[in-house]
Amino acid sequence: MDGWIKIHRKIINDEMYYAEPFTRMQAFLDLVLIANYQPTVIYKRGIRIDVGRGQTVRSEHELAERWRWSRGKVRRFLSVLETDHKIVQQKSRVCSCISIVNYDKYQLDGTTDSTTDGTTDGTTNKKKEKNILYTTSTRAREEKDNIDEEVVQLKSGREWVESICMKHRINPAELDSLFTVFTDECRCNGLLQHKDINDAKRHFNNWLRIYKQQQRNGNNGTTNNRPSSPAENIAAAQADQIRNVAATVVRAAKR
C-alpha cells in the first residue's frame, strides 16, 4: 500500500489510547509520537541534556507505566528494536536517550510538523485539520466518565501502590475497597476525570489522608489506623436502620 495518513500527536489525549496494554506496534508508534520534532534542552538531576530531533529521553520505568508492561518486557522490546535498526539507545548514569532511526522519513520530510496552512486533497485546511481530532477527543473526555480507567492505571503503578500502602499503613487487600469509596466520592462531587494520572495520584493520596482521619475521629474517640471498609460501613448503616425500626415498633406497642 502506498500513500500517507496524517495523525496529530494530540491523539494520545484520546481515552482509547491508554484503554488497554500496548501492542508492540503501538509501543513503537508511541515512541515516534513522543520523539521531539525539533531540538530541545532538558535538565535531569541538574544536568543539561541536549535532545535532538527524533529523540526522546524516557526511562524503562516511565515506558513501563505508559505502556502498562513490565520493565523486563520494555527492556527486551527496546533491545529487539535496536537489533532491527529501528532505534538507537544511548544510556548514561543520568538518563536513557532513544533515537528513532529514519525519523525524517516517518515525518514525510518534515511537512507533518509544519505549522503553515495547507490543504489535504485540495479541500481541507491544515490548521483546521490539526484541531479536529483534538476537539473531538477533548469533548469525548469531558462527557465520558473516566474514573474507572484512571483507577486501573493507578493500580498498575506497582511502586506507587507500595508507597501508598507504606505511607498510610494499609495492606494491598484494603486498597481495592478504598478505591471503590474514592471513585464513588469523585462521582458524587461531579468529578469524572483528572487532568492526568499524576493529578489522580495526588488527589487519591490527599483524599486517603483525610478519609483515614475522619474514620479515626468517628470511631468513638479511638485511633484505629485501619479505615472501615465499604462493607463495614454498609453493615453499620443497616444495623442503625434495624435499631430505628425496632424502636418505632416498641413505641407503637406502648401506645
PyRosetta script that sets phi, psi and omega in degrees:
from pyrosetta import init, pose_from_sequence

init()
pose = pose_from_sequence("MDGWIKIHRKIINDEMYYAEPFTRMQAFLDLVLIANYQPTVIYKRGIRIDVGRGQTVRSEHELAERWRWSRGKVRRFLSVLETDHKIVQQKSRVCSCISIVNYDKYQLDGTTDSTTDGTTDGTTNKKKEKNILYTTSTRAREEKDNIDEEVVQLKSGREWVESICMKHRINPAELDSLFTVFTDECRCNGLLQHKDINDAKRHFNNWLRIYKQQQRNGNNGTTNNRPSSPAENIAAAQADQIRNVAATVVRAAKR")
pose.set_psi(1, 134.8)
pose.set_omega(1, 178.5)
pose.set_phi(2, -106.7)
pose.set_psi(2, 167.9)
pose.set_omega(2, 175.3)
pose.set_phi(3, 99.7)
pose.set_psi(3, 176.5)
pose.set_omega(3, -174.4)
pose.set_phi(4, -130.6)
pose.set_psi(4, 154.8)
pose.set_omega(4, 164.9)
pose.set_phi(5, -124.0)
pose.set_psi(5, 149.2)
pose.set_omega(5, -179.5)
pose.set_phi(6, -104.6)
pose.set_psi(6, 126.5)
pose.set_omega(6, 177.0)
pose.set_phi(7, -125.8)
pose.set_psi(7, 119.1)
pose.set_omega(7, -179.0)
pose.set_phi(8, -73.9)
pose.set_psi(8, 150.2)
pose.set_omega(8, -179.2)
pose.set_phi(9, -61.8)
pose.set_psi(9, -23.3)
pose.set_omega(9, -179.6)
pose.set_phi(10, -69.0)
pose.set_psi(10, -0.9)
pose.set_omega(10, 174.7)
pose.set_phi(11, -60.6)
pose.set_psi(11, -23.9)
pose.set_omega(11, 179.8)
pose.set_phi(12, -70.0)
pose.set_psi(12, -8.9)
pose.set_omega(12, 175.7)
pose.set_phi(13, -84.4)
pose.set_psi(13, -9.3)
pose.set_omega(13, -179.4)
pose.set_phi(14, -73.6)
pose.set_psi(14, 140.5)
pose.set_omega(14, -175.6)
pose.set_phi(15, -64.4)
pose.set_psi(15, -24.9)
pose.set_omega(15, -179.4)
pose.set_phi(16, -73.4)
pose.set_psi(16, -19.1)
pose.set_omega(16, -173.9)
pose.set_phi(17, -62.7)
pose.set_psi(17, -38.6)
pose.set_omega(17, -178.7)
pose.set_phi(18, -107.8)
pose.set_psi(18, 17.0)
pose.set_omega(18, -173.3)
pose.set_phi(19, -65.6)
pose.set_psi(19, -28.6)
pose.set_omega(19, -176.7)
pose.set_phi(20, -139.2)
pose.set_psi(20, 161.5)
pose.set_omega(20, 172.9)
pose.set_phi(21, -55.5)
pose.set_psi(21, 142.7)
pose.set_omega(21, -175.4)
pose.set_phi(22, -68.7)
pose.set_psi(22, 147.4)
pose.set_omega(22, 165.5)
pose.set_phi(23, -80.7)
pose.set_psi(23, 171.0)
pose.set_omega(23, 179.2)
pose.set_phi(24, -65.7)
pose.set_psi(24, -39.6)
pose.set_omega(24, 178.1)
pose.set_phi(25, -66.3)
pose.set_psi(25, -41.0)
pose.set_omega(25, 178.3)
pose.set_phi(26, -63.4)
pose.set_psi(26, -37.1)
pose.set_omega(26, 178.8)
pose.set_phi(27, -65.4)
pose.set_psi(27, -40.3)
pose.set_omega(27, 178.7)
pose.set_phi(28, -66.6)
pose.set_psi(28, -43.8)
pose.set_omega(28, 177.8)
pose.set_phi(29, -62.8)
pose.set_psi(29, -33.6)
pose.set_omega(29, 178.3)
pose.set_phi(30, -64.5)
pose.set_psi(30, -38.7)
pose.set_omega(30, 176.4)
pose.set_phi(31, -61.2)
pose.set_psi(31, -40.3)
pose.set_omega(31, 178.7)
pose.set_phi(32, -66.1)
pose.set_psi(32, -39.2)
pose.set_omega(32, -178.2)
pose.set_phi(33, -67.5)
pose.set_psi(33, -38.8)
pose.set_omega(33, -175.2)
pose.set_phi(34, -90.3)
pose.set_psi(34, -5.8)
pose.set_omega(34, 176.9)
pose.set_phi(35, -67.9)
pose.set_psi(35, 146.0)
pose.set_omega(35, 180.0)
pose.set_phi(36, -65.5)
pose.set_psi(36, 134.0)
pose.set_omega(36, 175.3)
pose.set_phi(37, -91.5)
pose.set_psi(37, -5.4)
pose.set_omega(37, 172.6)
pose.set_phi(38, -148.7)
pose.set_psi(38, 153.5)
pose.set_omega(38, -178.3)
pose.set_phi(39, -59.0)
pose.set_psi(39, 145.0)
pose.set_omega(39, 178.3)
pose.set_phi(40, -149.4)
pose.set_psi(40, 175.9)
pose.set_omega(40, 179.7)
pose.set_phi(41, -127.9)
pose.set_psi(41, 132.8)
pose.set_omega(41, 174.4)
pose.set_phi(42, -127.4)
pose.set_psi(42, 165.9)
pose.set_omega(42, 178.8)
pose.set_phi(43, -126.3)
pose.set_psi(43, 130.5)
pose.set_omega(43, 174.4)
pose.set_phi(44, -130.2)
pose.set_psi(44, 127.1)
pose.set_omega(44, -176.9)
pose.set_phi(45, 56.0)
pose.set_psi(45, 31.6)
pose.set_omega(45, 179.1)
pose.set_phi(46, 79.0)
pose.set_psi(46, 4.7)
pose.set_omega(46, -178.4)
pose.set_phi(47, -103.5)
pose.set_psi(47, 130.8)
pose.set_omega(47, 179.8)
pose.set_phi(48, -72.5)
pose.set_psi(48, 134.0)
pose.set_omega(48, 178.2)
pose.set_phi(49, -129.2)
pose.set_psi(49, 121.2)
pose.set_omega(49, 176.5)
pose.set_phi(50, -87.1)
pose.set_psi(50, 120.2)
pose.set_omega(50, -178.8)
pose.set_phi(51, -110.2)
pose.set_psi(51, 120.1)
pose.set_omega(51, -175.9)
pose.set_phi(52, -86.6)
pose.set_psi(52, 175.7)
pose.set_omega(52, 176.4)
pose.set_phi(53, -61.7)
pose.set_psi(53, 135.3)
pose.set_omega(53, 179.6)
pose.set_phi(54, 80.5)
pose.set_psi(54, 12.5)
pose.set_omega(54, 179.7)
pose.set_phi(55, -119.3)
pose.set_psi(55, 153.0)
pose.set_omega(55, 173.8)
pose.set_phi(56, -140.6)
pose.set_psi(56, 143.2)
pose.set_omega(56, 178.3)
pose.set_phi(57, -108.6)
pose.set_psi(57, 98.7)
pose.set_omega(57, -179.8)
pose.set_phi(58, -137.4)
pose.set_psi(58, 136.7)
pose.set_omega(58, 177.8)
pose.set_phi(59, -81.9)
pose.set_psi(59, 164.1)
pose.set_omega(59, 176.1)
pose.set_phi(60, -60.4)
pose.set_psi(60, -36.9)
pose.set_omega(60, 179.2)
pose.set_phi(61, -64.1)
pose.set_psi(61, -43.1)
pose.set_omega(61, 179.3)
pose.set_phi(62, -63.4)
pose.set_psi(62, -43.2)
pose.set_omega(62, 179.7)
pose.set_phi(63, -68.3)
pose.set_psi(63, -35.6)
pose.set_omega(63, 178.5)
pose.set_phi(64, -62.2)
pose.set_psi(64, -43.8)
pose.set_omega(64, 178.0)
pose.set_phi(65, -67.0)
pose.set_psi(65, -39.1)
pose.set_omega(65, -177.6)
pose.set_phi(66, -67.5)
pose.set_psi(66, -43.0)
pose.set_omega(66, -176.2)
pose.set_phi(67, -92.6)
pose.set_psi(67, -6.8)
pose.set_omega(67, -176.6)
pose.set_phi(68, 59.6)
pose.set_psi(68, 47.1)
pose.set_omega(68, 175.8)
pose.set_phi(69, -116.5)
pose.set_psi(69, 171.1)
pose.set_omega(69, 169.3)
pose.set_phi(70, -81.5)
pose.set_psi(70, 159.0)
pose.set_omega(70, 179.5)
pose.set_phi(71, -64.8)
pose.set_psi(71, -33.5)
pose.set_omega(71, 178.4)
pose.set_phi(72, -64.0)
pose.set_psi(72, -40.2)
pose.set_omega(72, 179.2)
pose.set_phi(73, -66.5)
pose.set_psi(73, -39.3)
pose.set_omega(73, 177.7)
pose.set_phi(74, -61.8)
pose.set_psi(74, -46.1)
pose.set_omega(74, -178.3)
pose.set_phi(75, -61.0)
pose.set_psi(75, -43.5)
pose.set_omega(75, -179.8)
pose.set_phi(76, -66.6)
pose.set_psi(76, -40.8)
pose.set_omega(76, -179.0)
pose.set_phi(77, -64.9)
pose.set_psi(77, -44.2)
pose.set_omega(77, 178.6)
pose.set_phi(78, -64.0)
pose.set_psi(78, -34.9)
pose.set_omega(78, 177.8)
pose.set_phi(79, -65.3)
pose.set_psi(79, -40.0)
pose.set_omega(79, 178.3)
pose.set_phi(80, -65.4)
pose.set_psi(80, -43.3)
pose.set_omega(80, 178.6)
pose.set_phi(81, -60.6)
pose.set_psi(81, -38.5)
pose.set_omega(81, 179.8)
pose.set_phi(82, -69.1)
pose.set_psi(82, -39.7)
pose.set_omega(82, 177.3)
pose.set_phi(83, -62.8)
pose.set_psi(83, -36.5)
pose.set_omega(83, 179.6)
pose.set_phi(84, -83.5)
pose.set_psi(84, 6.7)
pose.set_omega(84, 178.0)
pose.set_phi(85, 60.7)
pose.set_psi(85, 35.4)
pose.set_omega(85, 174.5)
pose.set_phi(86, -95.4)
pose.set_psi(86, -28.7)
pose.set_omega(86, 177.3)
pose.set_phi(87, -138.7)
pose.set_psi(87, 166.3)
pose.set_omega(87, 171.5)
pose.set_phi(88, -130.3)
pose.set_psi(88, 130.1)
pose.set_omega(88, -179.5)
pose.set_phi(89, -104.5)
pose.set_psi(89, 137.5)
pose.set_omega(89, 174.9)
pose.set_phi(90, -127.0)
pose.set_psi(90, 110.5)
pose.set_omega(90, -175.6)
pose.set_phi(91, -108.9)
pose.set_psi(91, 143.2)
pose.set_omega(91, 175.2)
pose.set_phi(92, -141.8)
pose.set_psi(92, -179.3)
pose.set_omega(92, 178.2)
pose.set_phi(93, -69.2)
pose.set_psi(93, -19.2)
pose.set_omega(93, -175.5)
pose.set_phi(94, -94.4)
pose.set_psi(94, -41.9)
pose.set_omega(94, -174.6)
pose.set_phi(95, -157.3)
pose.set_psi(95, 174.6)
pose.set_omega(95, 174.5)
pose.set_phi(96, -124.2)
pose.set_psi(96, 118.5)
pose.set_omega(96, -177.4)
pose.set_phi(97, -104.5)
pose.set_psi(97, 129.9)
pose.set_omega(97, 179.7)
pose.set_phi(98, -112.3)
pose.set_psi(98, 123.2)
pose.set_omega(98, 178.5)
pose.set_phi(99, -106.6)
pose.set_psi(99, 129.8)
pose.set_omega(99, 179.0)
pose.set_phi(100, -84.3)
pose.set_psi(100, 118.6)
pose.set_omega(100, 177.6)
pose.set_phi(101, -70.7)
pose.set_psi(101, 138.8)
pose.set_omega(101, -179.9)
pose.set_phi(102, 62.9)
pose.set_psi(102, 30.2)
pose.set_omega(102, -178.1)
pose.set_phi(103, -58.1)
pose.set_psi(103, -41.3)
pose.set_omega(103, -178.6)
pose.set_phi(104, -62.9)
pose.set_psi(104, -33.4)
pose.set_omega(104, 177.6)
pose.set_phi(105, -68.1)
pose.set_psi(105, -39.1)
pose.set_omega(105, 177.2)
pose.set_phi(106, -63.4)
pose.set_psi(106, -28.8)
pose.set_omega(106, -176.5)
pose.set_phi(107, -95.3)
pose.set_psi(107, 13.0)
pose.set_omega(107, 175.2)
pose.set_phi(108, 54.6)
pose.set_psi(108, 55.4)
pose.set_omega(108, 177.0)
pose.set_phi(109, 58.1)
pose.set_psi(109, 28.2)
pose.set_omega(109, 173.0)
pose.set_phi(110, 88.7)
pose.set_psi(110, -6.6)
pose.set_omega(110, -175.8)
pose.set_phi(111, -70.4)
pose.set_psi(111, -26.1)
pose.set_omega(111, 179.0)
pose.set_phi(112, -62.6)
pose.set_psi(112, -32.9)
pose.set_omega(112, -176.6)
pose.set_phi(113, -88.8)
pose.set_psi(113, -3.5)
pose.set_omega(113, -177.6)
pose.set_phi(114, -65.8)
pose.set_psi(114, 144.7)
pose.set_omega(114, 179.0)
pose.set_phi(115, -103.2)
pose.set_psi(115, 3.2)
pose.set_omega(115, 178.6)
pose.set_phi(116, -79.6)
pose.set_psi(116, 154.8)
pose.set_omega(116, 179.2)
pose.set_phi(117, -71.5)
pose.set_psi(117, 144.4)
pose.set_omega(117, 177.9)
pose.set_phi(118, -153.4)
pose.set_psi(118, -169.9)
pose.set_omega(118, -180.0)
pose.set_phi(119, -131.1)
pose.set_psi(119, 153.2)
pose.set_omega(119, 173.7)
pose.set_phi(120, -115.6)
pose.set_psi(120, 121.1)
pose.set_omega(120, -174.4)
pose.set_phi(121, 57.1)
pose.set_psi(121, 24.9)
pose.set_omega(121, 176.5)
pose.set_phi(122, 74.8)
pose.set_psi(122, 7.2)
pose.set_omega(122, -174.4)
pose.set_phi(123, -127.3)
pose.set_psi(123, -31.6)
pose.set_omega(123, -170.6)
pose.set_phi(124, -98.4)
pose.set_psi(124, 125.2)
pose.set_omega(124, 175.8)
pose.set_phi(125, -70.1)
pose.set_psi(125, 130.3)
pose.set_omega(125, -173.6)
pose.set_phi(126, -64.7)
pose.set_psi(126, -40.4)
pose.set_omega(126, -179.5)
pose.set_phi(127, -62.3)
pose.set_psi(127, -40.6)
pose.set_omega(127, 178.3)
pose.set_phi(128, -66.8)
pose.set_psi(128, -39.2)
pose.set_omega(128, -179.4)
pose.set_phi(129, -62.7)
pose.set_psi(129, -37.8)
pose.set_omega(129, -179.2)
pose.set_phi(130, -63.3)
pose.set_psi(130, -30.0)
pose.set_omega(130, -174.2)
pose.set_phi(131, -93.2)
pose.set_psi(131, -16.2)
pose.set_omega(131, -176.4)
pose.set_phi(132, -61.2)
pose.set_psi(132, -52.2)
pose.set_omega(132, -177.3)
pose.set_phi(133, -63.2)
pose.set_psi(133, -42.0)
pose.set_omega(133, -178.9)
pose.set_phi(134, -64.4)
pose.set_psi(134, -44.8)
pose.set_omega(134, -179.4)
pose.set_phi(135, -63.6)
pose.set_psi(135, -43.9)
pose.set_omega(135, -179.3)
pose.set_phi(136, -63.8)
pose.set_psi(136, -47.0)
pose.set_omega(136, -178.4)
pose.set_phi(137, -67.0)
pose.set_psi(137, -36.5)
pose.set_omega(137, 179.3)
pose.set_phi(138, -65.8)
pose.set_psi(138, -43.0)
pose.set_omega(138, 178.5)
pose.set_phi(139, -62.2)
pose.set_psi(139, -39.9)
pose.set_omega(139, 178.9)
pose.set_phi(140, -63.3)
pose.set_psi(140, -39.2)
pose.set_omega(140, 179.6)
pose.set_phi(141, -67.0)
pose.set_psi(141, -35.3)
pose.set_omega(141, -179.1)
pose.set_phi(142, -69.6)
pose.set_psi(142, -31.8)
pose.set_omega(142, -176.5)
pose.set_phi(143, -91.5)
pose.set_psi(143, -17.8)
pose.set_omega(143, -174.5)
pose.set_phi(144, -98.9)
pose.set_psi(144, 142.6)
pose.set_omega(144, 176.3)
pose.set_phi(145, -81.7)
pose.set_psi(145, 110.1)
pose.set_omega(145, -176.4)
pose.set_phi(146, -107.2)
pose.set_psi(146, 8.4)
pose.set_omega(146, -175.9)
pose.set_phi(147, -59.7)
pose.set_psi(147, -43.1)
pose.set_omega(147, -178.6)
pose.set_phi(148, -63.0)
pose.set_psi(148, -40.7)
pose.set_omega(148, 178.5)
pose.set_phi(149, -65.1)
pose.set_psi(149, -36.4)
pose.set_omega(149, 178.5)
pose.set_phi(150, -65.9)
pose.set_psi(150, -39.2)
pose.set_omega(150, 179.0)
pose.set_phi(151, -64.2)
pose.set_psi(151, -37.6)
pose.set_omega(151, 176.7)
pose.set_phi(152, -60.3)
pose.set_psi(152, -42.0)
pose.set_omega(152, 177.9)
pose.set_phi(153, -66.0)
pose.set_psi(153, -39.1)
pose.set_omega(153, 178.3)
pose.set_phi(154, -62.2)
pose.set_psi(154, -44.3)
pose.set_omega(154, -179.0)
pose.set_phi(155, -65.0)
pose.set_psi(155, -28.9)
pose.set_omega(155, -177.4)
pose.set_phi(156, -75.3)
pose.set_psi(156, -16.5)
pose.set_omega(156, 178.1)
pose.set_phi(157, -82.7)
pose.set_psi(157, 87.5)
pose.set_omega(157, -171.8)
pose.set_phi(158, -58.5)
pose.set_psi(158, -45.2)
pose.set_omega(158, -178.5)
pose.set_phi(159, -65.8)
pose.set_psi(159, -39.0)
pose.set_omega(159, 178.5)
pose.set_phi(160, -66.2)
pose.set_psi(160, -42.0)
pose.set_omega(160, 178.5)
pose.set_phi(161, -60.1)
pose.set_psi(161, -43.9)
pose.set_omega(161, 179.1)
pose.set_phi(162, -62.7)
pose.set_psi(162, -39.9)
pose.set_omega(162, -180.0)
pose.set_phi(163, -67.7)
pose.set_psi(163, -36.6)
pose.set_omega(163, 177.3)
pose.set_phi(164, -64.6)
pose.set_psi(164, -44.1)
pose.set_omega(164, -179.6)
pose.set_phi(165, -63.8)
pose.set_psi(165, -40.8)
pose.set_omega(165, 179.5)
pose.set_phi(166, -68.3)
pose.set_psi(166, -43.7)
pose.set_omega(166, -176.3)
pose.set_phi(167, -65.5)
pose.set_psi(167, -41.5)
pose.set_omega(167, -175.1)
pose.set_phi(168, -100.3)
pose.set_psi(168, 5.0)
pose.set_omega(168, 176.0)
pose.set_phi(169, 55.8)
pose.set_psi(169, 54.8)
pose.set_omega(169, 175.9)
pose.set_phi(170, -129.3)
pose.set_psi(170, 159.9)
pose.set_omega(170, 177.2)
pose.set_phi(171, -99.6)
pose.set_psi(171, 158.3)
pose.set_omega(171, -176.3)
pose.set_phi(172, -56.8)
pose.set_psi(172, -29.8)
pose.set_omega(172, -179.1)
pose.set_phi(173, -64.5)
pose.set_psi(173, -32.6)
pose.set_omega(173, 179.8)
pose.set_phi(174, -74.6)
pose.set_psi(174, -20.5)
pose.set_omega(174, -172.6)
pose.set_phi(175, -65.7)
pose.set_psi(175, -35.9)
pose.set_omega(175, -180.0)
pose.set_phi(176, -60.3)
pose.set_psi(176, -46.2)
pose.set_omega(176, 179.3)
pose.set_phi(177, -65.8)
pose.set_psi(177, -35.3)
pose.set_omega(177, 178.9)
pose.set_phi(178, -68.4)
pose.set_psi(178, -37.3)
pose.set_omega(178, 176.4)
pose.set_phi(179, -63.5)
pose.set_psi(179, -35.8)
pose.set_omega(179, 178.4)
pose.set_phi(180, -63.5)
pose.set_psi(180, -45.1)
pose.set_omega(180, 177.8)
pose.set_phi(181, -63.3)
pose.set_psi(181, -41.1)
pose.set_omega(181, -179.0)
pose.set_phi(182, -61.7)
pose.set_psi(182, -46.3)
pose.set_omega(182, -179.5)
pose.set_phi(183, -64.9)
pose.set_psi(183, -39.2)
pose.set_omega(183, 177.2)
pose.set_phi(184, -63.0)
pose.set_psi(184, -40.8)
pose.set_omega(184, 179.6)
pose.set_phi(185, -63.9)
pose.set_psi(185, -41.9)
pose.set_omega(185, 179.3)
pose.set_phi(186, -60.9)
pose.set_psi(186, -45.7)
pose.set_omega(186, -177.8)
pose.set_phi(187, -67.5)
pose.set_psi(187, -37.3)
pose.set_omega(187, 177.5)
pose.set_phi(188, -62.9)
pose.set_psi(188, -30.8)
pose.set_omega(188, 179.4)
pose.set_phi(189, -90.0)
pose.set_psi(189, 4.9)
pose.set_omega(189, 178.2)
pose.set_phi(190, 77.1)
pose.set_psi(190, 15.6)
pose.set_omega(190, 179.0)
pose.set_phi(191, -96.7)
pose.set_psi(191, 111.1)
pose.set_omega(191, -176.6)
pose.set_phi(192, -103.4)
pose.set_psi(192, -11.5)
pose.set_omega(192, 176.7)
pose.set_phi(193, -165.4)
pose.set_psi(193, 157.2)
pose.set_omega(193, 177.6)
pose.set_phi(194, -101.5)
pose.set_psi(194, 170.6)
pose.set_omega(194, 179.4)
pose.set_phi(195, -61.7)
pose.set_psi(195, -44.5)
pose.set_omega(195, 178.5)
pose.set_phi(196, -160.0)
pose.set_psi(196, -179.0)
pose.set_omega(196, -175.3)
pose.set_phi(197, -66.9)
pose.set_psi(197, -32.5)
pose.set_omega(197, 178.1)
pose.set_phi(198, -67.5)
pose.set_psi(198, -36.5)
pose.set_omega(198, 176.0)
pose.set_phi(199, -64.7)
pose.set_psi(199, -39.0)
pose.set_omega(199, 177.5)
pose.set_phi(200, -64.7)
pose.set_psi(200, -38.4)
pose.set_omega(200, 178.2)
pose.set_phi(201, -63.6)
pose.set_psi(201, -45.7)
pose.set_omega(201, 179.6)
pose.set_phi(202, -62.4)
pose.set_psi(202, -43.3)
pose.set_omega(202, -178.9)
pose.set_phi(203, -62.7)
pose.set_psi(203, -45.6)
pose.set_omega(203, -178.8)
pose.set_phi(204, -64.5)
pose.set_psi(204, -41.6)
pose.set_omega(204, 180.0)
pose.set_phi(205, -61.4)
pose.set_psi(205, -45.5)
pose.set_omega(205, 179.1)
pose.set_phi(206, -68.5)
pose.set_psi(206, -40.4)
pose.set_omega(206, 178.4)
pose.set_phi(207, -62.0)
pose.set_psi(207, -43.7)
pose.set_omega(207, -177.7)
pose.set_phi(208, -64.7)
pose.set_psi(208, -38.6)
pose.set_omega(208, 177.5)
pose.set_phi(209, -60.5)
pose.set_psi(209, -46.4)
pose.set_omega(209, -179.7)
pose.set_phi(210, -68.4)
pose.set_psi(210, -40.2)
pose.set_omega(210, -179.2)
pose.set_phi(211, -61.4)
pose.set_psi(211, -45.4)
pose.set_omega(211, -180.0)
pose.set_phi(212, -64.6)
pose.set_psi(212, -38.9)
pose.set_omega(212, 178.7)
pose.set_phi(213, -64.4)
pose.set_psi(213, -41.4)
pose.set_omega(213, 177.9)
pose.set_phi(214, -63.9)
pose.set_psi(214, -38.6)
pose.set_omega(214, 178.5)
pose.set_phi(215, -64.4)
pose.set_psi(215, -40.3)
pose.set_omega(215, 179.2)
pose.set_phi(216, -67.0)
pose.set_psi(216, -42.6)
pose.set_omega(216, -178.3)
pose.set_phi(217, -68.4)
pose.set_psi(217, -27.7)
pose.set_omega(217, -178.3)
pose.set_phi(218, -95.0)
pose.set_psi(218, 9.4)
pose.set_omega(218, -176.7)
pose.set_phi(219, -104.2)
pose.set_psi(219, 51.9)
pose.set_omega(219, 177.4)
pose.set_phi(220, 56.2)
pose.set_psi(220, 34.6)
pose.set_omega(220, 176.1)
pose.set_phi(221, 80.7)
pose.set_psi(221, -0.6)
pose.set_omega(221, 179.0)
pose.set_phi(222, -82.7)
pose.set_psi(222, 169.0)
pose.set_omega(222, -176.7)
pose.set_phi(223, -122.4)
pose.set_psi(223, 54.3)
pose.set_omega(223, 176.7)
pose.set_phi(224, -71.9)
pose.set_psi(224, 123.2)
pose.set_omega(224, -176.2)
pose.set_phi(225, -74.1)
pose.set_psi(225, -16.7)
pose.set_omega(225, -176.4)
pose.set_phi(226, -88.9)
pose.set_psi(226, 121.3)
pose.set_omega(226, 177.4)
pose.set_phi(227, -66.4)
pose.set_psi(227, 147.2)
pose.set_omega(227, 175.3)
pose.set_phi(228, -65.4)
pose.set_psi(228, 140.2)
pose.set_omega(228, 178.9)
pose.set_phi(229, -78.6)
pose.set_psi(229, 162.9)
pose.set_omega(229, 176.8)
pose.set_phi(230, -56.0)
pose.set_psi(230, -38.8)
pose.set_omega(230, 179.4)
pose.set_phi(231, -63.0)
pose.set_psi(231, -40.3)
pose.set_omega(231, 178.6)
pose.set_phi(232, -66.1)
pose.set_psi(232, -39.2)
pose.set_omega(232, 178.3)
pose.set_phi(233, -64.4)
pose.set_psi(233, -41.3)
pose.set_omega(233, 178.6)
pose.set_phi(234, -64.3)
pose.set_psi(234, -43.9)
pose.set_omega(234, 179.9)
pose.set_phi(235, -61.9)
pose.set_psi(235, -39.9)
pose.set_omega(235, 178.9)
pose.set_phi(236, -64.6)
pose.set_psi(236, -41.4)
pose.set_omega(236, 178.8)
pose.set_phi(237, -64.6)
pose.set_psi(237, -40.1)
pose.set_omega(237, 178.1)
pose.set_phi(238, -64.9)
pose.set_psi(238, -39.5)
pose.set_omega(238, 178.9)
pose.set_phi(239, -63.8)
pose.set_psi(239, -41.2)
pose.set_omega(239, 177.2)
pose.set_phi(240, -61.7)
pose.set_psi(240, -41.0)
pose.set_omega(240, 179.9)
pose.set_phi(241, -64.5)
pose.set_psi(241, -41.1)
pose.set_omega(241, 179.5)
pose.set_phi(242, -63.8)
pose.set_psi(242, -42.5)
pose.set_omega(242, 179.2)
pose.set_phi(243, -63.4)
pose.set_psi(243, -38.5)
pose.set_omega(243, 179.2)
pose.set_phi(244, -66.1)
pose.set_psi(244, -41.7)
pose.set_omega(244, 178.4)
pose.set_phi(245, -63.8)
pose.set_psi(245, -42.9)
pose.set_omega(245, -179.7)
pose.set_phi(246, -62.9)
pose.set_psi(246, -40.2)
pose.set_omega(246, 179.5)
pose.set_phi(247, -65.0)
pose.set_psi(247, -37.5)
pose.set_omega(247, 178.6)
pose.set_phi(248, -65.2)
pose.set_psi(248, -40.6)
pose.set_omega(248, 179.1)
pose.set_phi(249, -64.8)
pose.set_psi(249, -41.1)
pose.set_omega(249, -179.7)
pose.set_phi(250, -64.7)
pose.set_psi(250, -43.9)
pose.set_omega(250, 179.1)
pose.set_phi(251, -62.6)
pose.set_psi(251, -38.4)
pose.set_omega(251, 179.4)
pose.set_phi(252, -67.0)
pose.set_psi(252, -37.8)
pose.set_omega(252, -179.6)
pose.set_phi(253, -65.9)
pose.set_psi(253, -36.4)
pose.set_omega(253, -178.9)
pose.set_phi(254, -68.3)
pose.set_psi(254, -24.9)
pose.set_omega(254, 179.2)
pose.set_phi(255, -73.8)
pose.dump_pdb("model.pdb")
